Structures are given as structure tokens and as C-alpha cells.
Amino acid sequence: MKRVARPITATYLQNAAAFYLERYASSAEGLRRVLRRRVRKAEMLDAPVMENVEQAIEVVVQKFVRAGLLDDKAFAQTKARSLHRRGASNRLTRQRLQAAGVDQDTVNHAMASLDDELGADPASRELKAAAAFARRRRLGPYRTTDREPNRLRDLAALARAGFAYDLARKVIDAADPDTLAGTLDEA
């Protein structure tokens, strides 16, 4: 049985956008991408697509921006805060925000507001994020057994997460979690 897609109309696009925003936080560009995917999927299923669909998508996005349901600044700040708590590096945070469709100025503002909010300089914030990442993944001082044979693997995990080598080495080579916590308090 062939699946039949609903016709793409302005009402459909608005309902699809509202449905998506009820469930997920998004940037304006992220919502545009979601709506374009819906249109492509409907085209593949040979559903009727309205004329000027790109303009209709832009109208829907702007309507949600004016209503305050889409705010790239708030989205970027919330996402940056969340990623920092999970132990994401500054580099990875910037990449994730840009991939979500946030422009460079808004990314810079979100990172600066993260510095202001946490009251820490970027280097100490990066150290805290690396320690949080190591704790979550049980690397370095948080590893219970076979610490030395896995040292290079742990360093590589931090490098892949976007942390500088010197910082990764400082975290991985800490004697134990308490020593690392002391280093964090000094930073």
C-alpha cells in the first residue's frame, strides 16, 4: 500500500512548525530546514505542493519569530549553557550552535554571556568542562581500573571532544578526582 502525503499548503506548514516547536527548541534556520525536509518528503510521495513554497516557509518562520516562539539569541544561550554542563569544549559548543543555524554574531554573544553568567574566564570554564566530560565518560582520575594502559585513549577522547592537548593532559594526569577538584577550585 502506497503512503499518501498531505498536500503542502500554508496552513500545513504553520501546523507543522507549531507541532515541531512544541517538542523541540530550534533556531529560525533550524525550523526552515525542518519545513524544507517536509516539503521534499511530500514531493517524493507526489503530494501537491503549493506555488512559492519557499516564500510560505519564510512567512511562517517570521510569524513565529514575531510571536516570540523563535528566538535565536535565547536558543543559543540555552544550548551553550546545556552543552557546557555536559562537558562540551568551547570549540564543540561553537560548532554545534553553527550547525543548528545560529549566525556567528549570536554564537559570539552566547559564548560571552556564558562567561558573564559563570563569572569565570574562558580558560577555567574550559577546564571545568573538560573535568565534567572526563567524569561523565569515566576517564583519567575517574577511571577505576587500568588507568595507565588507557591514558592515550583517554587523551584521544578529550581531543575528539575539542579540548586542547595541554588541558586534556592536565585532566587525565590528575592523581585522583579530589586533586582535580582542587585544581578546579584554584582556576
FENZI-V907033 format. One line per field, one symbol per residue. psi: psi as a letter, one per 40 degrees, with the letter a starting at -180 (. if undefined). burial: # if it has 9 or more other ideal C-beta (glycine too) atoms within 8 Angstrom, else .. Layout:
psi = ???
burial = ???
This chain:
psi = hhhhiiihiddddddddddddddiiiidddddddddddddddddefihhiifddddddddddddddeeehhddddddddddddddefiiddddddddddeehiddddddddddddddefiidddddddddddddddefibeehdifdddeddddddddddeeiiddddddddeididddddddddd.
burial = ....#.##.#.###.##..##....###########.##.###.#.#.##..#..######.###....#.##.#######.##.#####.#######.###...##.###.###....#...############...#####......##..##.###.###...######.#..#.###.##..#
